[in-house]
Amino acid sequence: MIERLRQLWKVRDLRNTLLFVFAMLVIFRILAHIPIPGINPTGLKSVLEGNPLLGLLNLFSGGGLQNFSVVMLGVGPYITASIIMQLLTMVIPRLEAIQKDGEQGQNRINQYTRYLTVPLTILQAYSTMIFLKKQGAANVLGSMTMFQTVTAIAAVVGGTMLLMWIGELINEKKVGNGISLIIFAGIVSRVPQSIQQTLAVVDSTQIFTMVTFILIGIITIAGVVFVTEGQRNIPVTYAKRVMGNQTVGGAGVNTHLPLRVNQAGVIPIIFAVSIILFPPLIAQFFTTSAVPWVAHFAVWVRDFFQNQSYYGIMYFVLVVAFTYFYTAVVFQPHQIAENLQKQGGFIPGIRPGEPTSKYLGFVSNRIILGGALFLGVIAVLPTIMQSTTGVKNLAIGGTSLLIVVSVVLESVKQVQAQLVMRDYEAFYK
């Protein structure tokens, strides 16, 4: 590892890339401490600790909500816009055709996603302010005038769009996913403060609880690495083909098609958080409605999502469902089977074409079940720990561990790929 780090630092362009990514993350952390004009952040901390939904929103904003900063929503609206666009491309033929139009089509879809992010940010910013007022955080917001409210929403929109741009700049460097790295930086930045707060109040009677938390954390990290790296290798054999004057393939050319246990990564959890935050935020607009049944229904929706048991069940179900959904989006058995047939490849014992597609879909659905249930358990692990131990201030939860470990593994792989590519370039030179 030390040798890899030395090699990494010696490659000038790769070193500059990592320094650039680090600088972007530093800018993000600076933005997370710039408060919105006219906001008094006193008392907001207690509100966040007592509400799991706001705690999740604070997690994915990188602590920006806790400071009521210009990036209080983080990249949440952009993620929600991405979910909506993916759903629309599945039901609107024109958008589906645009998406299949290569790189140009994908760029158009990305541009539509950016446009959609703006109104979603405005709606979510205003909804969050109303939600905080209903939670007894009026002392945080105070009596804001219409001008102050518009200014605050404009600042939040600017902060979210800036984070979206930073994430895309990081993506261009190909050393990790920009959005994931922003969330990762927010999580890691909160760990020292959380540990300090935990150690400040711990006493001799809680030593066993703390040791239990540490052991569960180690087991969770090992489980995340095991599931993230786990894969099922489907054997593939390529038939002998003649290309020009060369014979390619043959009975002895065997390889494998890797199917990962967790093909969706942390995307299902991010999707589930975006969806589970939306109904209670919208319901706040109607709790004071003049129509009685509308007001009662809005109050019921708000109370339903604040109940930890219902919230945990809903969160678990959404994570499992989105795992299957996102895997179905990124993994296309029919397309893989078609490509294998065109290249003269086949799975031993399975006929090419439609039988291969059905076989790949069957195997994928079986191994996804384990990955989906694992993600669901990891997602609700903090809620289970808090309800069983009574400890509300966990240094880092299951979702945070999953994101941190997954982002680190992904970034390390991309950096190693960059090093290997440069080794080959040096060899050819």
Secondary structure, 3 states (H helix, E strand, C coil): CHHHHHHHHHCHHHHHHHHHHHHHHHHHHHHCCCECCCCCCCCHHHHHHCCHHHHHHHHHCCCCCCCCECCCCCCHHHHHHHHHHHHHHHHCHHHHHHHCCHHHHHHHHHHHHHHHHHHHHHHHHHHHHHHHHHCCCHHHHCCCCHHHHHHHHHHHHHHHHHHHHHHHHHHHHCCCCHHHHHHHHHHHHHHHHHHHHHHHHCCHHHHHHHHHHHHHHHHHHHHHHHHHHCEEEEEEEECCEEECCEEECCCCCEEEEEEECCCCCCHHHHHHHHHHHHHHHHHCCCCCCCCHHHHHHHHHHHHHHHCHHHHHHHHHHHHHHHHHHHHHHHCCHHHHHHHHHHCCEECCCCCCCHHHHHHHHHHHHHHHHHHHHHHHHHHHHHHHHHHHHCCCCCCCCHHHHHHHHHHHHHHHHHHHHHHHHHHHHHHHC
